Amino acid sequence: MNSKHPDLAALVNFHGHLCPGLAIGYRATLAGLKRLGIDRAEDEELIAIVENDSCSVDAAQLLAGTTFGKGNLFFRDYGKQVFTFARRDEERAVRVALKAGAFAEGRQQSAINEKIKAGTATEEDKKLAAGWRQEKLDRLLNDPLEELFDVREAVIELPPPATIHRSVICESCCEPVMDTRTVKQEGKIICLSCQDKK
């Protein structure tokens, strides 16, 4: 995008578009990496615990190199724009949380956003909403970090390194499944998805 945000173009390409959620993840991830004094993970030396499953998490994957595939990205379904990054070698962690009120919506914004969700927004409403969205993006990309995020050292129990488990065959659907994701039901080994269907 520009020299102030050198990694943003690659992130937008990875995610597919630039939006406020992606910008939150971008700034939060860079803040966490800087505070820990580490770059993108090659393996599991860095972990990320994310507390949402929004656009913002793509930044933790691309910029920090924390992914489900490597076993160093952990999802906690708390619905919060909070990211905890930790170094295994130093047993140090930093928590980056979007501040309350960083993007307080006024009554007019809330009303128009509800109209957009309901499909009753006018063209004027949509123009106003697009302007507010751009203002939010500009703030996210340019405001000082301390105005947007609470960044602090954290004490966490580090998750164990990823392990590869053997596969077994589910005796219901006959598909291979990780042995740690099975249950015994009526004497048979059943995968969790088949268990959920019963």
MOFEN-V523356 format. One record per residue. N is the residue number from 1. RES is the residue in three letters. PHI is phi in radians with two decimals (* if undefined). Layout:
BEGIN
((N/RES/PHI) (N/RES/PHI))
END
This chain:
BEGIN
((1/MET/*) (2/ASN/-2.78) (3/SER/-1.18) (4/LYS/-1.24) (5/HIS/-2.26) (6/PRO/-1.12) (7/ASP/-1.59) (8/LEU/-1.19) (9/ALA/-1.07) (10/ALA/-1.12) (11/LEU/-1.17) (12/VAL/-1.09) (13/ASN/-1.09) (14/PHE/-1.14) (15/HIS/-1.39) (16/GLY/2.00) (17/HIS/-2.88) (18/LEU/-1.72) (19/CYS/-2.53) (20/PRO/-0.99) (21/GLY/-1.06) (22/LEU/-1.12) (23/ALA/-1.12) (24/ILE/-1.05) (25/GLY/-1.09) (26/TYR/-1.03) (27/ARG/-1.20) (28/ALA/-1.13) (29/THR/-1.13) (30/LEU/-1.09) (31/ALA/-1.12) (32/GLY/-1.14) (33/LEU/-1.12) (34/LYS/-1.11) (35/ARG/-1.11) (36/LEU/-1.48) (37/GLY/1.17) (38/ILE/-2.39) (39/ASP/-1.73) (40/ARG/-0.99) (41/ALA/-1.26) (42/GLU/-1.53) (43/ASP/-2.33) (44/GLU/-1.90) (45/GLU/-1.16) (46/LEU/-2.18) (47/ILE/-2.15) (48/ALA/-2.29) (49/ILE/-2.00) (50/VAL/-1.90) (51/GLU/-1.90) (52/ASN/-2.72) (53/ASP/-2.14) (54/SER/-1.66) (55/CYS/-0.94) (56/SER/-1.05) (57/VAL/-1.18) (58/ASP/-1.03) (59/ALA/-1.16) (60/ALA/-1.09) (61/GLN/-1.23) (62/LEU/-1.33) (63/LEU/-1.35) (64/ALA/-1.64) (65/GLY/1.25) (66/THR/-1.79) (67/THR/-2.42) (68/PHE/-1.09) (69/GLY/-1.07) (70/LYS/-1.48) (71/GLY/1.38) (72/ASN/-2.10) (73/LEU/-2.13) (74/PHE/-2.17) (75/PHE/-1.85) (76/ARG/-2.04) (77/ASP/-1.42) (78/TYR/-1.84) (79/GLY/1.18) (80/LYS/-2.11) (81/GLN/-1.44) (82/VAL/-2.26) (83/PHE/-2.30) (84/THR/-2.00) (85/PHE/-1.97) (86/ALA/-2.45) (87/ARG/-1.72) (88/ARG/-1.21) (89/ASP/-1.15) (90/GLU/-1.92) (91/GLU/0.84) (92/ARG/-2.07) (93/ALA/-2.41) (94/VAL/-2.34) (95/ARG/-1.90) (96/VAL/-2.05) (97/ALA/-2.18) (98/LEU/-1.09) (99/LYS/-1.27) (100/ALA/-1.09) (101/GLY/1.43) (102/ALA/-1.07) (103/PHE/-2.40) (104/ALA/-1.09) (105/GLU/-1.58) (106/GLY/-1.38) (107/ARG/-1.03) (108/GLN/-1.11) (109/GLN/-1.06) (110/SER/-1.05) (111/ALA/-1.11) (112/ILE/-1.20) (113/ASN/-1.08) (114/GLU/-1.14) (115/LYS/-1.13) (116/ILE/-1.13) (117/LYS/-1.06) (118/ALA/-1.42) (119/GLY/1.39) (120/THR/-1.95) (121/ALA/-1.28) (122/THR/-1.47) (123/GLU/-1.07) (124/GLU/-1.10) (125/ASP/-1.02) (126/LYS/-1.14) (127/LYS/-1.15) (128/LEU/-1.06) (129/ALA/-1.09) (130/ALA/-1.12) (131/GLY/-1.14) (132/TRP/-1.14) (133/ARG/-1.10) (134/GLN/-1.15) (135/GLU/-1.06) (136/LYS/-1.10) (137/LEU/-1.05) (138/ASP/-1.05) (139/ARG/-1.11) (140/LEU/-1.06) (141/LEU/-1.49) (142/ASN/-2.15) (143/ASP/-1.18) (144/PRO/-1.03) (145/LEU/-0.94) (146/GLU/-1.16) (147/GLU/-1.43) (148/LEU/-1.81) (149/PHE/-2.26) (150/ASP/-1.70) (151/VAL/-2.04) (152/ARG/-2.62) (153/GLU/-1.11) (154/ALA/-2.37) (155/VAL/-1.93) (156/ILE/-2.35) (157/GLU/-1.56) (158/LEU/-1.16) (159/PRO/-1.11) (160/PRO/-1.13) (161/PRO/-1.02) (162/ALA/-1.11) (163/THR/-2.22) (164/ILE/-1.70) (165/HIS/-1.80) (166/ARG/-1.27) (167/SER/-1.72) (168/VAL/-2.21) (169/ILE/-1.71) (170/CYS/-1.16) (171/GLU/-1.46) (172/SER/-1.86) (173/CYS/-1.74) (174/CYS/1.17) (175/GLU/-1.69) (176/PRO/-1.15) (177/VAL/-2.56) (178/MET/-1.04) (179/ASP/-1.06) (180/THR/-1.39) (181/ARG/-2.04) (182/THR/-2.22) (183/VAL/-2.31) (184/LYS/-1.71) (185/GLN/-2.36) (186/GLU/0.93) (187/GLY/1.40) (188/LYS/-1.93) (189/ILE/-1.50) (190/ILE/-2.17) (191/CYS/-1.29) (192/LEU/-1.13) (193/SER/-1.22) (194/CYS/-1.23) (195/GLN/-1.07) (196/ASP/-1.15) (197/LYS/-1.38) (198/LYS/-1.51))
END
